Each structure stands twice: as C-alpha cells, then as structure tokens.
Amino acid sequence: MSERFCRCPYIPCRLHGNCRACIAKNQSDGTLCFCMEEIAEKHGAHLPVKAPAAIICETEREVAERCAAIVKETLEKKPDALLCFPAGMSVVGTCEVLKEMQTAGEIDFSSARFVSLDEWLDLEDESENCTHFLRKHLYGPLGIREEQMTLFDTHASDPEAECRRIDRFIFDNGPIDLMLLGIGMNGHLGLNEPGESFGDYAKVVQLSETTMQVGQKYFSGGMKLTRGITLGMRHIFETRHVVLQITGEHKQPIVRKLFSSRPSEELPASALALMDGAEVILDKAAWGQTPCQNH
C-alpha cells in the first residue's frame, strides 16, 4: 500500500496514511492497527479476532426493552436527537415498548428527529415499502409529525442527487445520535450488501440474490426487487451510538459468522467491531451456541 494514499478514510486512524508505521507499531507492541484488519494483515500485521460488544438477553421482549431504554436515554440527554430506525421485524417489539413508555409518560418524542435508513426502489406497488412499515409501527403509533421526518424520495428523478440531499441533511443536522439496526441473513446493514465499500455515504445499490429472496417476507404478495437506496457504511461509522438488535433462532448462522469473522467488507455487520459506540443486543435464541469471549 502506498504511504501517500490510505484506503481507510472511514476509520479514525491515528497514523493516517502512514501504513508502514502502523504495522511496525502493531508488530512491536501487539496492539490493533487503526485500519481495516484485512488490509493490515496483508501488510504483515498479526491480529486476533475482535468481536463487537454483545449483550445476550433471555427473551425477545428483553431485547426490545433494552433497546427502548437506550432510545429513552438518548432523548433524555438530547431531546432533539437525530434517530435512525430500520424497517424490519426485529424492531417491531422495540416500537411496541416505546409506545408503552410514551403512554406512561416516560419518554418524549416531540422534539426528536428521524432520518431514513433505507428504502426499496422500482417497486410496482409501494404500499408495503420501508416508509409504510415505519409509519405503521413507529411514526404513526408515536405521533411523529411529518416535519420530524427526513425520508428518501423514491420518486426523485435523479436517485444519486437524492442521496446527496440525504447526505447534506445529515452533515448539517448530525451526526446521527442513535441508529438501531437489524442484520440481514447475508450480514448486510441497511441495504449495504456484501462487497460494498465501507467508505460510502448514501447510495443506490443493486440488491443481492439473498436480499431479493428474503425481502419477499415484507410483502403480502410476490414483489420484484432489484434496487435499493440506503445510508452508506460511512454514515454508520459516523453515528454516535449504533445498536444492532438480533432475535430469533433463524439468525443463528449469521450470528456465528459475525462473532467469528474479522472485520471485512464481505460481511458488512462485522464493521461494528471497529466502532467505539457500537453494540449488539440479541436474545438467546439468536445466540445459540455461538462461541465468543466478548459478552
């Protein structure tokens, strides 16, 4: 790797652009390098597997309660916090707990702001898209006003320009204070598919075969899925607090892979191990017999 060009602008590298010095430091004192580990290893580093911080809960309900408590804590510290929620079954329980807390007067969303994580593109019928899902489970039940939401416009004539609009909103109003995420069966976060660059901001993506197949569960009838629009991994890296919630026995294979893999663009969720403000909250059904010392 050239010392004049660092491929890792998305990692807060203390020796930015000076890869040889970084590798020398690793070899002398055994510390982790400050770049992508797979890149470091190619240049002689010897690194242990570093798993993301994890909290294992007894039940799916407990996962939801812990995640809801984090949302509450975030808003108590910053009432106008910028929040980002996923559209997926893993977040439904959290939304239900948040509604219970709001009804009990324990949480206030009146000043909170929300930004989209991702959205399907090119749908023949948009009545069950990500925005509809969140309106049903989050925005509607919590009484979130339209002016509190910044959403992807799937009808924008120029999707790339739409990505830049969302980027600019986050740059001007962020960084994102709290992002809740689910994990895809292929390890994607949002719609950041395996192999996509960790250095990207919002972008249009071609969906993987896995996502096109698994995504059918969100639609009452068969839906042709081809492309999506998503916040890029760099937005996730720049978020103050990232929480990945995982529930259900069907997620055990990807959980095992997540906790036994080095950070790599081939497994987007593995990036959480590189983030100081990131954690995984999962139930025992998802954890299974996954070996890990970091929980």
N, C-alpha and C positions, 0 to 999 in steps of 0.2 A: 504494500500500500504506500502510495506517495505521502511523504510527510506534509506536503503542501495542500493535500485535499483529504478531508475527513468525511467519510460516508455516513457519519452518525450525528447529524445536527439535532436529532430528536432526543439525544441523551445528554444530560448536563455533564459533559466531560471536563474534568479538571485539567487535563493536558491536551486540550482541543487541538487536533491537527498534528500532534507530535506522538504518533503511534509507537515509534521505537522507544521513546522514553517511558510510555505507558507500559509496554511489555516488559521493559527492564525492571520497572518498579514491581510488577507482578512477580517476576522471577526471583527478585531479591527478598521480598517480604511476604509473599503469598497472598496478597490482597486481591480483591476482584478488580478487573480492569473497568474502565468507565465507558466502554463502548459495547456494541453488540457482542455477546460472548462468542458466537460462531466466527465472527471476524477476528476477534482476539486470538482464538485458538489456531487459526490459520497462520498466525504470525508468532507462534511459539508459546502462548500462554497455557497454563495448566489450571483449569478451573473446576471447582466442584459444581454439582447441580444445585442451583439456588431456587427453591420453590417460593411462590408467593405466600404471604402470611395468610393463615387459614383459621377460621372458627367453625367447628363442627357442632351442629345443633341436633337435638334429639328428633325434632319434627319439622315439617314444612312450615307449620304455624310459628314455631320459634324463629325460624329464618326470617319470616315476614316481620315478626315483632322486632327483631334486632335491626333489620334494615329500616323499618319505620322509625325506630328510636334514633338512628343516625340522621334521618331526614329532619326529625324534630330538633336535634342538637344543632344541626346546620342552620336552621331557621332561627333558633334562639340566639345564636351568635351573630347572624346576619339575616335580618328579616327579608331583605330583598335579594337573597341569594339566587344565583343562576343555577337552575337544576336541569338535569337531562335524564329522562326515563326511557327504557326500552319498551317496545311493543312486543310482548311475548307472555306466555303463560306463567313464566317464573315470577313476574312482577305482580300478578293479579292479587295474590294474597297480601302483599305489601300495600297495595292500593286499598284493600278492604280494611286493613288495620289503620291506615291513615284516615280513612273516613270515620272509623270508630273514634279515633283520637280527636278529630275535628268536632264531631258531635258532642264529645265530652268537654269541649273547650280546652283541650290540651295542646293544640297546635294551630297556628295561624298562617294561612297561605295568602292573605290579602295583598302582600307586597312581593311575594315570590315571583320569579320569572322562569320561564321554561323555554328550552330550545330543543328542536327535533334531533333525535339521534340518527334516524334513517327513514327511508320510505321506498316502496316499490315504484318502479317506473313502468310505463307502457301497459298498464292494466286495462283490459277491456271493460271492467266494472270496478270502480274504486270504492264501492260501498263497504268493503271489508278491508281497507288498507290500514297501514300503521296508524295514521292520524285518527281514523274511525275507531280503532281499537283503544287508543288512549283517551279519546273523547268518552267512550263507553265506560272505561274502567278507572280513569284518573281525572281528567279535566271536568267532565260532567258531574260526577258524584261530589267532587270537592268544590264545585262552583268556580272554577278558574275562568277568568274573563278573557275575551279574545285578545285584548291588548297585553295580556301577560304572556302570550304565546308567540314564539317566532318559529314558524313551521316551513318546511320545504314546500315550494310551489311546484307540484308535479306537472303543471301545465305551462311552465315557463318555456318560451320559445328557444331559449339557449340554456340548457341544463348546466353547462360549465359556468356561465355567468351567474346562475342561481347558486352554485357552490361558492363563488366568490362573495355573493351577497351574505350568505350564512357565515362565511369566514369573517367578513368585516363586522358583522353583528357581534360575534364572539370576541374579536380583537378589541372592539370598542366598549363592550359591556362585561367582559370576562376578566380572567379566565373562568371557566365553568367551576362552580364551587363544589358540586356533588354530582357524580354521574353513577347511576345504577345501571348495571349491565347484566345480560344473560349470555350464555355461551352456546354457540351452535354445535351441532354434532361433529362438525369438522374443525371446531376450535375458533370459528370466527367471532369477532366482536362487532356489534352493529352489523354492517354488511361489508366489513373488511375481510375479504376472503384470503385463504392461504396463498402465500406467494406475493401478496400486495406489499408495497413499500411501507415501512413504519414511518417514513418521513413525510407522508402526505397529509394535507389538510382535507377539507370536504372534497368529495369527488364522486363521479359517476362510475359505477362498477358493472362488469359483466358477472352475473351470478354463476356460482359453481353448480355442478350437477347435484351435489348434495343439498345445497340450499334450494334449488328449484324443486327437488322432490320433497324435502322436509317442510318447505314453506306451504305446501298444499294444505296442511292442517289448519291454517288460519282462514281458510275459505270454505264456505258451505258447499260449493261445487268445484269441479276442476278449474284451475286457473293457469293460463300460460304465463310463466315467469321468465324474464330474460335479463332485465337490468334493474339496478337499484341506485339510489343516491344516499350517501352516508357521510357522517363526520369521519374524517380520517384518523389514523392511529396517532398522528401528531397532536390532534385535539385531545385525545385520551391521555397522552403523556403530560400534557399541559394542564389537565384538570387537577384541582387541589386535592380531591378525595374521590377515589374510584372504588366502587364496591361491586364485585361480581357475585351474584347470588345464583346458586345451583341447587335444584331439588329434583328428586325422583331417581329411582333405580336405573332408568333408561340412560341416565347421564354418566353412569359409572365408567364406561370405556373412555370417554373424553376426559373425565376427571383423572383417571390413572395416567393418561398421556400427559395431561397438564402438569402433574406433580412429579413426573419422571423425565421431563424434557428440558433441555437448555433453552433459553430464550431464542426464538428463531422466527423469521417472517413466514415460515411454513406452518407455524402454529400461532396465529395472532394473539390468543389469550395468554401465551407464555410471556408476553411483554410485561404482564403485571409483576413479575419477579424483579423487574428493573425499576419499578416505580416506588418511591418512598411512601406515597399516600394511597396505596392500593391494598385491598384485602379481599379474600374470598370467604363468603359465608355460605355454608352448604349444610344439608341435612345428612343424617346417617345413611339414608337410602342411596343418596348420590355418592357418598364417600366409599361405601362398601369396605373392601379390604385394601384400599389404596395405601401403599407404604409412604410415609413422609414424616420427617422429624420436626417440621416447622409448623406445628399447630398447637 
